[in-house]
Amino acid sequence: MNLRRILALTKKELKKTAREPAVLFLLIIFPITITFVFGLAFGGIGGGTTTSFDVGLLNLDTTSPQANWGSSFVGNLTSSDVFVVYQYGDNNTGQAALLQGALDAFIIIPEGFGDSIVSYNSAPFNTSAWVNTTIGLYVDSGSMMAVSAIPPLVRQVLITTIFGEGASTIGLPIEIASPALVQSSTFTQWDFMAPGIFAFAAIFLTMIVAQTMTSERDEGLLRRLRTTPASSADYMISQTLSYMIIAAVQVALVLVSSFIIGYRPATGIVGIAFTFVIALAFSLVAVGFGLLSATLSKSAEAATGVSFIFIMPQMFLGTFMPLGEMTEAISMFIPSRYVTEALTTLFLRGAPITTPIIWINLAIVSVVGILLVLVGIILFEKYGSR
């Protein structure tokens, strides 16, 4: 392995990419285009679907004489088809789970909750006699559906707890806190789509790698390469480096385009730097899938079709597309999902860079990428380079 040869081959590949209009469009112009088109089209629109919400619960009103009201509220939440309730013993643990995306919402039943209900029932029209308390409600700002749907659903459960099924009222001695909701309400659909755009743009590296490898094989370049001092390792490493550079350029272009149309991620310089790191890791995934596609293909034209076997699942199950219960489970095996999840935690939830789930996602993408590249190189050398 020779560094000078690797750099020369990398430079050759980058020049070749710059001189191919179709490839240049797909790798460079396409990310800018989808950022502007999607950003402008969905910049003022809300949407999204979900069938249930994972809700953390901390009950601080368990020792008072009126603790049965808190238990009743918990029971109504648990019996609802909309909520999947998880009990927590302290506020910090619940907030950490919410920050890392493990929960859609976190609810705190305050001390005196039962006393508030009893005071209301004793004097429903005398507000001065009420014991006022506030339910703590924290909603995942990275989920547009959770932001819009959970507060009214929790309020309905509260009304049911106090008045029974089918009841409704205007004045209550208990309110639901909403400071997090005020901030979340400013998000548009584009804010929720933006983290997935970074993975979406890089996915098509797979097709370009597959086309390039099969074309150079068909043109005899790989055979001629064996007659030069450059080794197969030099060539494969140069290919990988060139596409990692392209991936970094794509991230920069998407970021600049997003900022131009007004997008502002809830993270700082360190979070932006992390975006480049995880994009570089994801480029290894694309290169690996590209090598596998080239191995399975007899021509560059066939490589295009084969590469979509790997492209389509990542596009629809790992970027910004809404997922149902079954597709959510399938997406656990899609590498692009972990890129989107990490950037969502940074860009939407505003989590600090030290948040464990971010680095877990980076580790998953990196390990999968390295394994795919190694397997792809071995298989292409053995079956696809002839």
C-alpha distance (Angstrom), angle and dihedral (degrees) to the residues before:
residue distance angle dihedral
M1 . . .
N2 3.81 . .
L3 3.82 121.7 .
R4 3.80 94.2 -154.1
R5 3.80 91.8 53.2
I6 3.79 91.3 46.4
L7 3.80 91.9 52.6
A8 3.81 91.6 46.2
L9 3.80 92.0 51.0
T10 3.80 90.8 45.7
K11 3.80 90.3 52.3
K12 3.80 89.4 48.8
E13 3.80 92.0 52.9
L14 3.80 93.3 48.3
K15 3.81 91.3 49.7
K16 3.78 90.2 49.1
T17 3.80 90.5 51.5
A18 3.81 91.8 49.9
R19 3.82 91.1 52.1
E20 3.81 95.8 50.9
P21 3.84 108.7 83.0
A22 3.81 95.0 -162.8
V23 3.78 93.9 47.9
L24 3.80 91.8 43.3
F25 3.79 90.4 53.0
L26 3.79 94.4 48.9
L27 3.79 96.0 46.7
I28 3.81 102.5 33.2
I29 3.81 112.9 15.4
F30 3.81 95.4 37.6
P31 3.85 95.4 62.0
I32 3.81 90.1 50.7
T33 3.80 91.6 46.7
I34 3.80 96.6 50.4
T35 3.80 91.2 44.9
F36 3.79 92.9 54.6
V37 3.80 95.7 39.0
F38 3.81 96.3 46.7
G39 3.79 93.3 37.5
L40 3.80 93.8 53.0
A41 3.80 94.6 38.9
F42 3.80 97.1 48.6
G43 3.79 100.4 26.8
G44 3.79 92.9 106.8
I45 3.78 102.6 27.5
G46 3.79 131.0 97.0
G47 3.79 127.7 -159.7
G48 3.78 146.3 123.0
T49 3.80 137.7 133.4
T50 3.76 138.0 -127.1
T51 3.79 135.7 166.4
S52 3.78 101.2 -148.3
F53 3.78 142.1 4.9
D54 3.80 129.7 -132.9
V55 3.79 106.2 -134.2
G56 3.79 127.9 -172.6
L57 3.81 117.2 -148.4
L58 3.80 132.9 -159.8
N59 3.82 114.9 -175.5
L60 3.82 111.7 -161.0
D61 3.82 93.9 170.7
T62 3.80 100.1 73.7
T63 3.83 102.0 114.1
S64 3.82 104.2 46.2
P65 3.83 122.0 100.5
Q66 3.81 88.2 -109.6
A67 3.81 95.3 51.0
N68 3.82 90.6 122.0
W69 3.80 89.4 77.6
G70 3.80 90.9 59.4
S71 3.80 89.4 48.8
S72 3.80 89.4 50.5
F73 3.80 91.3 51.8
V74 3.80 90.5 49.7
G75 3.80 90.1 48.2
N76 3.80 92.1 52.5
L77 3.79 91.2 49.7
T78 3.79 91.5 48.3
S79 3.81 94.5 46.9
S80 3.80 92.0 51.3
D81 3.80 116.5 104.3
V82 3.80 88.8 -141.2
F83 3.82 100.2 59.0
V84 3.79 131.8 60.0
V85 3.81 103.0 -163.6
Y86 3.81 126.2 -150.4
Q87 3.79 119.7 -172.7
Y88 3.83 119.3 -133.5
G89 3.79 129.0 -167.0
D90 3.81 98.1 -151.2
N91 3.78 141.8 21.1
N92 3.82 98.1 -118.1
T93 3.81 94.4 57.1
G94 3.79 92.2 48.7
Q95 3.81 93.3 47.0
A96 3.81 90.5 49.4
A97 3.81 91.1 52.2
L98 3.81 90.2 49.7
L99 3.81 92.3 48.4
Q100 3.80 92.0 52.7
G101 3.80 93.3 49.5
A102 3.82 96.8 -108.6
L103 3.83 90.5 121.2
D104 3.80 134.3 41.5
A105 3.79 91.4 -152.2
F106 3.79 142.3 -1.7
I107 3.81 120.9 -144.7
I108 3.81 127.0 -164.8
I109 3.81 118.7 -163.0
P110 3.83 103.8 -152.1
E111 3.76 128.8 -137.3
G112 3.80 109.9 -90.6
F113 3.81 93.0 32.9
G114 3.80 92.0 130.0
D115 3.79 91.7 43.9
S116 3.80 89.7 56.3
I117 3.79 92.3 54.7
V118 3.81 93.0 46.2
S119 3.81 91.3 49.7
Y120 3.79 90.1 50.5
N121 3.80 93.4 49.2
S122 3.80 90.0 48.6
A123 3.82 94.4 52.8
P124 3.82 110.6 10.2
F125 3.83 93.7 170.3
N126 3.80 98.5 41.1
T127 3.79 106.0 79.6
S128 3.80 92.2 179.1
A129 3.80 89.5 65.1
W130 3.80 94.4 54.3
V131 3.80 122.7 107.2
N132 3.80 100.6 -136.1
T133 3.79 121.5 -148.5
T134 3.80 135.2 164.4
I135 3.78 128.0 -132.8
G136 3.81 110.6 -138.3
L137 3.80 110.1 -127.5
Y138 3.80 121.6 -178.8
V139 3.79 117.4 178.6
D140 3.81 128.0 -163.7
S141 3.81 103.7 -103.7
G142 3.81 88.3 -160.8
S143 3.83 91.1 68.7
M144 3.78 115.8 68.7
M145 3.80 92.5 -167.9
A146 3.79 92.7 51.6
V147 3.80 91.9 50.2
S148 3.79 93.2 54.0
A149 3.81 101.9 34.5
I150 3.81 109.4 36.0
P151 3.86 102.0 63.3
P152 3.83 96.2 56.8
L153 3.81 90.7 41.9
V154 3.81 91.8 53.1
R155 3.79 90.1 47.4
Q156 3.80 89.7 52.9
V157 3.81 90.5 52.0
L158 3.80 88.9 50.7
I159 3.80 91.6 51.3
T160 3.80 90.5 48.0
T161 3.81 90.0 51.2
I162 3.81 92.7 53.4
F163 3.81 102.0 36.3
G164 3.79 106.2 17.8
E165 3.80 132.5 -117.9
G166 3.79 117.6 -20.3
A167 3.81 94.3 13.2
S168 3.79 126.8 135.8
T169 3.79 134.6 -179.1
I170 3.78 142.0 168.1
G171 3.81 106.9 -145.8
L172 3.80 120.6 52.5
P173 3.79 133.1 166.1
I174 3.82 89.7 -133.4
E175 3.77 124.2 67.1
I176 3.79 131.3 -170.0
A177 3.78 115.5 -125.3
S178 3.78 115.0 -124.2
P179 3.82 112.2 176.4
A180 3.82 90.9 122.0
L181 3.81 90.9 49.1
V182 3.80 93.2 55.8
Q183 3.79 90.0 58.6
S184 3.80 93.8 42.7
S185 3.79 94.1 50.3
T186 3.82 90.4 71.9
F187 3.81 92.3 64.5
T188 3.79 118.3 107.3
Q189 3.77 128.0 -156.6
W190 3.79 88.9 -98.3
D191 3.82 89.9 60.4
F192 3.79 88.5 59.1
M193 3.81 93.3 44.2
A194 3.81 97.6 46.2
P195 3.86 98.3 80.4
G196 3.80 90.1 54.8
I197 3.81 93.0 51.5
F198 3.82 91.1 71.4
A199 3.81 91.5 59.2
F200 3.82 92.3 37.9
A201 3.81 92.4 57.3
A202 3.81 94.2 49.5
I203 3.80 95.7 46.9
F204 3.80 92.0 81.4
L205 3.79 90.6 63.2
T206 3.80 83.6 84.0
M207 3.80 92.3 65.2
I208 3.81 94.0 45.2
V209 3.81 92.1 49.8
A210 3.81 91.0 49.4
Q211 3.81 92.8 48.2
T212 3.80 93.4 45.6
M213 3.79 95.2 49.3
T214 3.80 94.5 46.9
S215 3.82 92.9 44.7
E216 3.79 93.3 50.8
R217 3.79 89.8 46.3
D218 3.83 91.9 50.0
E219 3.80 91.7 46.5
G220 3.80 90.4 53.5
L221 3.79 95.0 -115.4
L222 3.78 93.2 128.8
R223 3.80 91.6 51.5
R224 3.80 91.4 49.1
L225 3.79 89.5 47.8
R226 3.80 89.6 64.0
T227 3.82 89.2 61.5
T228 3.82 91.9 58.0
P229 3.82 130.2 73.3
A230 3.84 88.8 -106.0
S231 3.78 112.6 103.3
S232 3.78 129.2 -144.6
A233 3.79 88.0 -107.1
D234 3.82 90.6 56.3
Y235 3.79 90.4 51.5
M236 3.81 96.5 46.0
I237 3.80 93.7 46.3
S238 3.82 90.8 48.9
Q239 3.80 90.4 51.7
T240 3.79 91.2 50.6
L241 3.82 93.1 47.2
S242 3.80 93.2 49.2
Y243 3.80 92.3 53.8
M244 3.79 91.9 45.2
I245 3.81 87.5 55.9
I246 3.81 90.1 49.3
A247 3.82 89.8 50.1
A248 3.82 90.3 53.6
V249 3.81 90.0 50.2
Q250 3.82 89.7 50.5
V251 3.81 91.6 53.1
A252 3.80 90.6 50.5
L253 3.81 92.0 49.0
V254 3.82 93.6 48.3
L255 3.82 91.0 47.9
V256 3.80 93.6 49.2
S257 3.81 92.2 45.4
S258 3.80 91.1 48.4
F259 3.79 92.6 50.6
I260 3.81 90.9 48.8
I261 3.82 91.2 58.1
G262 3.79 91.9 46.6
Y263 3.81 105.3 -94.8
R264 3.80 115.0 149.9
P265 3.82 117.1 -176.4
A266 3.80 117.2 -146.2
T267 3.80 92.5 -118.0
G268 3.79 138.9 80.5
I269 3.79 137.5 -128.0
V270 3.81 92.6 -65.0
G271 3.80 90.9 54.0
I272 3.80 90.8 49.1
A273 3.81 89.6 50.3
F274 3.80 89.2 51.8
T275 3.81 88.3 56.1
F276 3.80 89.3 62.6
V277 3.80 91.7 47.1
I278 3.80 95.6 52.9
A279 3.82 90.8 42.3
L280 3.79 89.5 55.9
A281 3.80 89.3 50.3
F282 3.80 90.5 49.3
S283 3.81 90.9 50.8
L284 3.82 86.7 65.2
V285 3.80 87.9 57.7
A286 3.81 90.2 52.3
V287 3.82 92.4 47.7
G288 3.80 91.0 48.9
F289 3.79 93.0 50.8
G290 3.81 89.1 45.2
L291 3.80 91.5 55.3
L292 3.80 90.6 48.8
S293 3.81 89.8 50.4
A294 3.81 91.1 49.7
T295 3.80 90.4 49.9
L296 3.80 91.0 54.6
S297 3.84 94.9 44.3
K298 3.78 130.5 84.2
S299 3.81 95.0 -163.1
A300 3.78 142.3 14.3
E301 3.80 90.1 -103.4
A302 3.79 91.5 54.3
A303 3.81 90.2 46.2
T304 3.80 89.7 62.8
G305 3.79 92.1 58.3
V306 3.79 95.1 41.5
S307 3.79 92.5 49.8
F308 3.80 90.3 60.0
I309 3.79 88.2 66.1
F310 3.80 84.8 71.8
I311 3.81 98.0 31.1
M312 3.81 101.4 53.7
P313 3.83 99.2 56.1
Q314 3.79 90.5 48.8
M315 3.80 92.3 48.3
F316 3.79 96.4 50.3
L317 3.80 101.9 29.9
G318 3.78 103.6 34.1
T319 3.80 110.2 37.8
F320 3.80 130.7 48.2
M321 3.81 100.9 -44.0
P322 3.84 115.4 120.4
L323 3.81 112.5 -108.1
G324 3.77 132.6 -151.1
E325 3.77 126.3 -146.7
M326 3.82 95.7 -85.2
T327 3.81 96.2 42.1
E328 3.81 89.4 47.2
A329 3.80 88.5 59.8
I330 3.82 92.3 47.0
S331 3.80 91.3 49.4
M332 3.80 89.3 65.7
F333 3.83 85.6 79.7
I334 3.82 94.7 48.6
P335 3.84 114.8 95.9
S336 3.81 95.4 -152.9
R337 3.82 89.6 60.0
Y338 3.82 90.0 68.2
V339 3.81 92.0 51.3
T340 3.79 90.8 52.0
E341 3.81 92.7 44.3
A342 3.81 93.2 51.7
L343 3.81 93.2 48.1
T344 3.81 91.4 45.3
T345 3.79 89.4 55.2
L346 3.81 89.9 51.3
F347 3.80 102.2 36.2
L348 3.81 101.5 37.3
R349 3.79 108.3 21.3
G350 3.79 92.0 40.6
A351 3.80 91.1 -136.2
P352 3.81 117.5 172.6
I353 3.78 118.5 -104.3
T354 3.81 89.1 -110.2
T355 3.82 91.9 66.3
P356 3.85 105.9 126.1
I357 3.81 96.9 -138.7
I358 3.81 90.6 61.6
W359 3.78 92.7 57.1
I360 3.79 92.4 41.4
N361 3.81 88.7 56.7
L362 3.81 90.9 48.0
A363 3.80 90.5 50.3
I364 3.82 91.4 50.5
V365 3.81 93.0 50.0
S366 3.81 92.3 45.1
V367 3.80 95.6 48.9
V368 3.81 93.0 45.4
G369 3.81 90.7 46.9
I370 3.81 94.5 50.7
L371 3.80 92.2 46.4
L372 3.82 92.4 48.4
V373 3.81 92.2 49.7
L374 3.81 92.3 49.0
V375 3.80 93.1 47.0
G376 3.80 90.9 43.6
I377 3.81 92.7 51.7
I378 3.79 93.0 48.1
L379 3.81 94.2 48.2
F380 3.80 94.5 42.6
E381 3.82 91.7 49.4
K382 3.78 90.9 49.1
Y383 3.79 103.3 38.7
G384 3.79 111.3 6.4
S385 3.79 108.2 45.9
R386 3.80 96.6 69.7
